Amino acid sequence: MKGNPNELEILGNGNQKKSYLYVEDCVDGMIFASRKVKSNLEIFNLGSEDWISVKEIAEIVCKELNLTPKLKFGESDKGWKGDVPLMLLDISKIKKLGWKPRYNSRDSVLLTLNSLKNYLA
């Protein structure tokens, strides 16, 4: 939007779905796993249990920042080279130990945005 504040260019068609994990959940998951596992090496995926579309993220950002740009979408179901239309990590391994994220993807985006707004204010 720096080049044109009246338009927000979305990479891809906006239907890509991504899972987002709030930083507090990430830290909590790492600490939880380190306390539960006794072996020298164990690998876990940390992530949310849902996803949110790129279009929804753009709409949330615009609403929260009181912006009303025209959303300009690409045509592809991928936003960039190497992108995937759906990203959702399998967190079943750490869930079996009793951990799960407190926040869903939508809340994670909102919390992060609000943190950034407060930081930049």
C-alpha positions in Angstrom: 0.0 0.0 0.0 3.0 2.3 0.2 2.9 2.7 -3.6 -0.8 3.2 -3.7 -2.7 3.6 -0.4 -6.0 3.0 -2.1 -5.2 -0.5 -3.2 -3.9 -3.6 -1.4 -2.3 -6.2 -3.7 -2.9 -9.7 -2.5 -0.5 -12.4 -3.7 -2.7 -15.1 -5.2 -6.4 -15.3 -5.3 -6.9 -14.8 -1.6 -8.4 -18.3 -1.1 -5.1 -19.8 0.2 -5.6 -21.0 3.7 -2.9 -20.7 6.3 -2.6 -21.7 10.0 -1.2 -19.1 12.3 0.2 -19.7 15.8 0.4 -16.8 18.3 3.9 -16.3 19.7 2.8 -17.1 23.3 1.4 -20.4 22.1 4.7 -21.2 20.3 6.8 -20.4 23.4 4.4 -22.4 25.6 4.5 -25.4 23.3 8.3 -25.4 23.3 8.5 -25.2 27.1 5.8 -27.8 27.5 7.6 -30.2 25.1 11.0 -29.7 26.8 9.4 -30.6 30.2 7.5 -33.6 28.9 10.2 -35.3 26.8 13.2 -37.1 28.4 15.1 -38.1 25.3 17.9 -36.0 23.8 16.1 -35.4 20.6 12.4 -35.2 19.8 10.7 -33.3 17.0 7.2 -31.8 17.3 5.1 -29.6 15.0 3.7 -26.6 16.8 0.7 -24.9 15.1 -2.9 -24.1 15.3 -5.8 -26.5 14.8 -7.4 -24.4 12.1 -6.7 -22.0 9.2 -7.7 -18.7 7.9 -7.8 -17.5 4.3 -5.5 -14.8 3.0 -8.5 -12.8 2.1 -9.9 -12.9 5.6 -6.5 -11.8 7.0 -6.5 -8.8 4.6 -10.0 -7.9 5.7 -9.1 -8.1 9.4 -6.0 -5.9 8.9 -8.0 -3.3 6.9 -10.8 -3.3 9.5 -8.5 -3.0 12.5 -6.4 -0.3 10.9 -9.5 1.6 9.7 -8.3 1.3 6.1 -10.6 0.9 3.0 -8.4 0.0 0.1 -9.6 -1.9 -2.9 -8.3 -5.5 -2.6 -6.5 -6.5 -5.8 -6.2 -10.3 -6.1 -4.0 -12.4 -8.3 -5.3 -15.4 -10.3 -3.3 -18.3 -8.9 -4.2 -20.5 -5.9 -0.6 -19.8 -4.8 0.7 -16.5 -3.6 4.4 -16.9 -4.5 6.8 -19.5 -5.9 6.8 -22.5 -3.4 3.5 -21.4 -1.8 0.8 -24.0 -1.1 -3.0 -23.4 -1.2 -3.4 -25.0 2.2 -1.0 -25.0 5.1 -1.9 -26.8 8.3 0.7 -28.6 10.4 -0.1 -32.0 12.0 0.2 -31.3 15.8 -1.2 -34.6 16.9 2.1 -35.8 18.4 2.3 -33.0 20.9 -1.4 -33.0 21.5 -1.1 -36.6 22.7 1.2 -35.3 25.4 -1.5 -32.9 26.5 -0.6 -29.6 24.8 -2.8 -27.6 22.5 -2.8 -23.9 21.4 -4.9 -21.5 23.3 -5.6 -19.3 20.3 -7.0 -20.1 16.9 -5.6 -18.6 13.7 -8.0 -15.7 13.6 -7.3 -14.7 17.2 -3.5 -15.1 16.5 -3.7 -12.7 13.6 -5.7 -10.2 15.7 -3.5 -10.5 18.7 -0.4 -10.0 16.6 -1.9 -7.0 14.8 -2.9 -5.4 18.1 0.6 -6.0 19.5 2.1 -4.3 16.4 -0.3 -1.4 16.6 0.6 -0.9 20.3 4.3 -1.2 19.5 4.2 1.3 16.6 1.9 3.8 18.5 
